[in-house]
Amino acid sequence: QVQLVESGGGLVQAGGSLRLSCAASGITFSIAAIGWYRQAPGKQRGWVAGISSGGSTNYADSVKGRFTISRDNAKNTVYLQMNSLKPEDTAVYFCKTTSGWKDYWGQGTQVTVSS
């Protein structure tokens, strides 16, 4: 079955960096589009960045210029490099893909940015 596993979260000071990973299995990864989302306490889950099967990328305005999404098809993994982190980036980060008209989510990884 389809499985997404996020890792790489943690506690970092404002201005610092983290790299999140999303490892996928159960799908033909090379043709899958993958998105990163985040959910802060008391807020709705929101889209952060996405990467197509061909490597095209898109970002939410709030992270543009600070975050970079990339993929390694040999490792079935998508990355989210997060630089210049701000306290407002604190959230649980999830990756998502769609296969067979169904959305699949990982369990999430916590990112906490201290001021």
N, C-alpha and C positions, 0 to 999 in steps of 0.2 A: 504494500500500500504506500501511498505518498506520505513522506515524512520530511519535515523541515526542522532543523535543530539550530537555534541561535546560540552564540557564545561571544565572549569578549567584553561583556559589560563590566561595570565596576564603579568605584568612587574616584573622582578626579577633581582637581581644583579648576576653577574658572581659568580659561585660557589654555587648558591642557588638551590632550588628544586621546582618543580611543579608536580601536579598529574592531568593528563587529563582524562576525562571520555568520553565514547562513548556509549550512550544509544540507543538500537535498538528496533524497533517494526515492525510488519508486516512480520516477518520471524520466522522460527523455530530456535531460537537462539542457542540452544544446539548443532546443527549440522553445524553451520555456522563458517567458517573461517573469521577472521577479520584482517585487516591490518591498520597500521598507516602510513601516508604519510605527507610530509611537502613541502611547497613551499615558498622560500624566494623571496624577490622582484627582478625581473629581471631574475629569474632562473626557470628551469623546476621543476615540481613537482617530488619528489623522494620518494622512499620507505624508511621507517624508521624501522618498526618492524612488525611482524605478529604472530598470534596465531591460531593454528588449533582447530578444534572442540574437539580434545582430549587433548588440552592444550600444545602441542608442540610449542616452540617459536623459532623465528629467528630474528636476528638483523643486521642492516647495520653496517659495520665496524666502521663508524664514531660515533656510539652511544653505541657500545658493551661495557659492563662493567659499563655504566652510566645510561642507561635506562632499565626499566623492564616492559614488557607487561604482563597483567594478565586478567583473566575473572571471572565474577561471573554470572553463568547461572541463578541463582535464581532472579537476578536483571536485566537480559538481558543487561549487561553492560561489556564493556571492558575498562581497565585502562592502562594508560601509565605513570608510575612513572619515572620522569626525575630528576636525581641528577647531581651534579657537572656541572651545566649548563654553557655553554660558549656563548659568543656573536654570534658565528657562528651558534648556534642553533635557532637564531631568525628566525621565519617563521610563516606562517599560517599552522596549523596542521589539517589534515583531517583523518577521518576513512572511510574505504571502506569495503563493502562486495559484494559477488556475489550470485545472486539468479536467477534461471531460465535462466542462461547464460547471465545475464545482471548485470553490475556493478552499485552499488548504493553508492553514496558519501554523507557525511554530509556537512554542510555549512561551517565548519572550525572554529577553535578558534585560536586567535592570541597569540603567545608567543614572548615576547620581553626580551632579556637578555642584560642588560647594563654592560659596562666594568668598 
